[in-house]
């Protein structure tokens, strides 16, 4: 089976400079950062961004984030950036978010229009009987900028849902890294339920909050905006990144555990070309396979309620000990401890 789709890569120039990048630029300028220093090495000029014609590649945007982090040198930069991100001023996609009738519609809009609303971090939504779960996928190899993006992405959702719902929603955030020295920023912007050293960077909320109506939404305006945003995506010619397309392919075939050669054939390219593309995105084939297996295993444990042997069999592990070792490598946790992620234990 050949994957018939177009995608964007880290050097594809399609992100309007006056959208998400301008939000970060304005934050830096408000703290008296010189625009020339801020844009050094990005190939960008502030005058061009102000003219509204500049298109950035993810690579350029990540370079801008790196400069901002270094020059701002503040623990709250990612959180303040996140507070300004959503609904944003990004045309029809932002209007669609602004007029979401409830949290579920807002989350669906974020997922479907990710290329317009969150080009560097793709939100993924999962539901079980009691909770909705949201996690983000690195679309273009953010490397050392990923934590900044993750903090901003989580903050953007907490801030937007509070504004549009008219109340502070009970989001619970789990993060895979150790508690940082600036933990108070997490408490202020993400809530005091934030937990660290968990197997997955993830947010969850009780399902009953998904359908609660949001005041001020216009169903007609929202529907028209979603249609217009979809037309924009069709004009772009792609809705997802190369890494996201590979992720979906590996997820679909996770039980067959495709090899590098099989994946390359599915994408109609040579194994060497696939390797080069992955290297360009600061990753490798085995890293992507492990990421997909980790996410599928966590889904099977929590949503499907499978036991260790069943998860191991689903992922085509014939040896239970080999599965436990692999799972520990993926998550930093043993299968028997994994339920702590979801139970809050």
Buried (B, 14 or more C-beta within 10 A) or exposed (E): EEBEBEBBBBEBBBBBBBBBBBBBBEBBBEEEBEBEEBBBEBEBBBEBBBEEEBEBBBBBBBBBBBBBBEBBEBBBBBBBBBBBBBBBEBBBBBBBBBBBBBBBBBBBBBBBBBBBBBBBBBBBBBEBEEBBBBBBBBBBBBEEBBBBBBBBBBBBBBBBBEBBBEEEBEBBBBBBEEEBEEEEBBEEBBBEBBBBEBBBBBBBBEBEBBEBEBEEBEEEEBEBBBEBBBEBBEEBEBBBBBBBBBBBBBBBBBEEBBEBEBBBBBBEBEBEEBBEBBEBBBBEBEEBBBBBBBBBBBBBBBBEEBEBEEBBBBBEBEEEEEBBEBBEEBBEBEBEEBEBBBEEE
